[in-house]
Every structure is written in structure tokens, then in C-alpha cells.
């Protein structure tokens, strides 16, 4: 649909120019994001009642109209290809949390080892929302005023469909790396881990250090084995048939590629290639 301006002038709907090499959403239909924190980000934005612009933003995100996204501390910069030759410049400023607030969060996380282990494993614990709320802050923006957005497009509405497209792609990127939410709120992964270590150091007992054993002065003694290993440490070689074969374990551990620009899902292509290569290698070892 087109739109009317203040002077009752009608502007027909614009069509975006085809973008080459743009970032494409991994989801082809339905909602965006798989994890609870990615879905929460989208739910929060949709709860601001932005309107039909979100729907058009989904289409832009899936069609690859977003050319670039850079996530810095407290600010997100992006470029989106619209109907004009020059891509639109987008800036999204997010209300950052102060260092004192992050120190409280780190102290709470340090008190629960499972929180830190989940974060290091690429998972945002559900309890993080309560941890931040107890410190008087929130993990996600609570009001639309917490987001200061700007787009160089001529659309008077804010956020426009270009900003909405960036919102959706951010949700998928948060799905891949939850620490990007922290960066958006003012602290990098490395900074948070430093705060976490400082908070946990007071809780850890002093390490018991043994005096180092002197190395043998004689080279022949240094390179000579110190005796046979105990029987309980020595076992038979594993049977190749009993070794579990996990297909594409390396690519699964690496996770999704950041801001993927291809039409297909890179991880699916890599898994198929890894599985085929593993089957070929197993056949060669078995003499086929």
C-alpha cells in the first residue's frame, strides 16, 4: 500500500532494489530464532506495537536486503538496500548498563557455577533475567524509549521497515552468540569474563602448590621411561566398530556462521560434506 503525506499527496508503494551479497535470515517462514533469549528479543520488539512495518521488515530480512550489521557496545550500525541506489544507513542505540550494574551481575553469576558454564557453552541461562532484575536492570529493553533508532530513508515512521529488518536479523545472531546481547548492553565478552573472575576470586580457596620436582641432570635419564604403567591405566585398543561415529561433530561445535549471506543454510551443507568425507575415510581404512 502507498501512503498519503501531510499535504494529501499520495506516494505509491516503493519496491526495494535487488541486493547482492546481503545477509539472509536463516528462517524461511514462521518466527525468528530458536533459543528462548532470541525469541524473547523478538517478543519484546513486537510488544512495542510497531505495526505492519515489522511484517515488511521480515520480508527484507529474508530477501537479503540488509547489507551489513556491526554490533558495538551500546550501538548497532547497519546498511540496508532500499528502493534508492544508495543503501540506507541505520543506527540503533541501546541503553547501556553501567559498570557497577555489570559488577553486580558478575558477582551473582560467580555465585552459581552453572550460570557461567552455560554462558561459556553458548547458552543464556533463564535465570539471567532474574539476576539482572535483582540488580535493578533488565537484560532486554523494557520500553521503546530504551532504543534510539535512526534511518536515512525518507520514511517518516520510526522504526521503518529497514530498522525492523535489522531487528529480526539481530534476533538470529543473538541465537548464535548470547554474549552479543551483553555487548549491546555495554560490556564485551572479555570484559564480563574479567569481572566474573574478579568476583569469583574472593570465593575460591588458595591453591595448594607443590614444590616443583627437579629435572634429571642426565639426558639419558630424562628420556628414559620411568617404568611400566599400572595395569588399570593400560587397556586394549578400542574396536573400530565400537567407536561412536558422530557426523559433522566439528561443524556442529563451531555452530552457525555469523550473519550468513547464502541462500541455503551453511551448517546443513557442511554437515553433509563432513559425513560423506568421514564415510569415505572409513572405507579407505577398512581397505575398500
N, C-alpha and C positions, 0 to 999 in steps of 0.2 A: 504494500500500500504506500501511496505517496503521502505528502504532508502539506499542510497549509501554514504559512507564516503569519506574523502579526498584521501584515498588510493584505491579508486574504489572497496571497499569491500561492498558487499550487505548484509543488515540486514533485515530479514523478519519481517513483522508486528508483534508486540507483543500483547498478549491478557492479559488483567488485571485479577488478581486473584479475585474470588468472595469475596466481603467484607461482614462481618456480623455486623449488627447494625450501618451501615453507615447513614449519613444524606442524605435524598432523597428530590429532588426538588418536590414542590407541583404541578407544571405544568407538564403535561404528554406529551404535544405536543405544537407546536407554540412558542410564545415568553415567556419570563420570567418576572414575576412581573405584578402587576395590577395598581399600582399608577403611577402618572406621574414621580415622582422622581426615582422610581425603574427602570422604562423604560428608563429614561434619563441616568442612570448609565450604563445600557446595551448598549444603543446607543453610548455613549461616548467610551466605550471599543471597540465596533465593528467598530467605526470610525477610530481606530488606524490601521486598515487593518492588523490584526494579521494573518488572513488566515484561512485555514482549521482546525487549532488547536482549534478554538472556537467551531466548529461543534463537534469535538471529546470531547471537554470539556462539551458540553451539554449532551452528552450521559453518561459521567462519573457522572455528577450531578444527572441525572435521575435514574441511576442504583445504587446509594448509595455508590459510591467508595470513597467519602470524609468521613473520619472517625471523624474529629473534626475541629472546627474553633473557634478561640479566637480573639476577636476584642479588641485591646488595643488602647491607644492614639497614633496615628501615625503609628501603626504597626498591622499587621494581621498575625497570626500564624495558620497553618493548617497541617493536615496529610491526605494523600491520598494513598489509596491502589492501587498499580500498578501491574506490572507483576512479581515483585520480592517479596520474602516473607516479607521483612521488608518494612513497609509503607514509603513513601517519605515525608520528612519534607519540608514545604513550608513557606517562609517568604515574605510578601508583605509590603514594607514600603511606606507610603504615605506622600507627602509633607505636613507638618503640618502648620497651620496658627498660628501666634504669638498671645500673649495675647492682644497686642494693637489692632490687627485686630479684635479679638473677642469682645473687648470692644466697638469698633465702630459698630459692628453688633448688639450687645445687645442694644446700645443706639438707633439705628434705629428701632429695634423691639419694644422697650419700647414706642416709639412714636406712634405706631399703635397697639392698644389693640387687634385687630382682629388677628394679627400675632401670638401673644403669646397664645391666646385662641385656635387657630388652632394647634399650636405645642403641647400644653398640651392635646389636643384631639387626638393626634396621626396623625396629618396631616401636611405635609410640605407645607406652603403657596407658591404659584407660585412666589410671589414677592421676596422670599428669594434669588433667583439668582440675581435679580437686586440690592437687598440690599447689598449683598456681593461684587458684581461688582462695586458698587459705592464706596466701601471701598478699592478698588484696589485688591481684592482677588476673588476667584471663589469657588463655592460650590463643584463642581466636578473637577477632574484632567482635565486640558486643553491639556496637551501634554503627550505623553507616558513616557517622561523623568520624569514626576511627580510621576511615580510609579517605585520603585526599587524592583524587584522581584527576587526570588531565589528558586530553587527546587533541591533537592538532587538526582533527577533521572538522568540517563545517557544521556538524550536527550540534544543535543547541542542547540536546539532552545529555545528562551526565549521571551515570555512565552510559556511554554509547555502546553499540554492538561490538566495536573494536576492543573496548576495555573488557566487555563481557567475555569475548573470546579468550583473552589473556587469563581471566579468572578461571575458566574451565581448564585450560592447559596447566595452570599452576596447581590445580587440584590433582591432576595426574602426576605432576612432578613431585608433589608432597607425598604421594603414594609411594614413589620410588625412594625418596630420601626424606624422612621426617625432620631431619636437622635443618632443612631449608625453612621450616616454619620458625625455628629458633632464630635463624638469620633474619628472616623477615621481621621478627620482633626485637632485633637489636643485638644478637650475640651469635658469633660463629661457633661451629662445632668445636674447634680447638680451644676457643675461649671458655666454652662451657665445660669442657673436659678438664681444663686447668682449674676452674672454680670447683669442680667436683672433687678433684684431687686435694685441693686446699681444705675443703670441708671435711673430707674423709680422713685426712692425715691425723687429726686430733683423736679419732676414734680407733685408729689402728695401734696395736701394741708395738713396742720397739722390737725390731727384728733381732733374732739371736744369731750372731755372726760367729762362725767357727774360724779359728786361725787357719790360714792357707797352708796346705801341705807343701813342703819343699820339693822341687823337681829333682829327679836323679841327676847327679853330676855327670854320670857316664852316658854317652849317647846310646851305647848298646843296651843298657838297662832301660832307657827311656822308650825305645822302640820295641822292646821285648814284651810279649803278653804277660800279664800278671797272674796267669793260671787259668784253669778252665772255669767256665761259668757254672753256677749251680744248676742242678737238674731242673728245678722248677722254672728257670728262665730260658731253658732250651726246649724247643718243640719241633715237631715235624713241619716240613714245608707245607703250606696250605695247598689243598687240592684246587686246581683252577675251576673245577665245576662247582665248588662250594663258595667261591668268591662272588659276592653280590655285584651285579653289574648295574650301576646307576647311570642311566642315559643322560648325557649332557650335564654332568654334575658341575663342570667348570662354569658354563654359561649360566646355569641356574644360580650359582653362588654369586656371580657378578651382578645378576639382576637386569633390570631393563636399562636400555640405553637412554641417557638423558636427552630430552627434547628430540625424539626421533622424528626424522623428516621423510621416511619412506612410506609407501602405500601399505605395505604389509607390516606385520609385527616382527621385528628383527629377532627376538628371542625364539620365536617359532622356527624361523629359517635356520638359526644357529643350532638349535636342538636337533633338527633333522640331519644337519650335516655332521654333528658330533656323533650321533647314533650310528649313522652309516659308516663313518670312519672307524668307530670302535668295532663294529661288526667285521669290517674288512681286516683290521689288525688282528682280531681274534682268529679269523680264518687263516691268516698267514702264520700265526704262532702254532696253530694246530696242523700246519702242513697242507692246507687245502690249496 
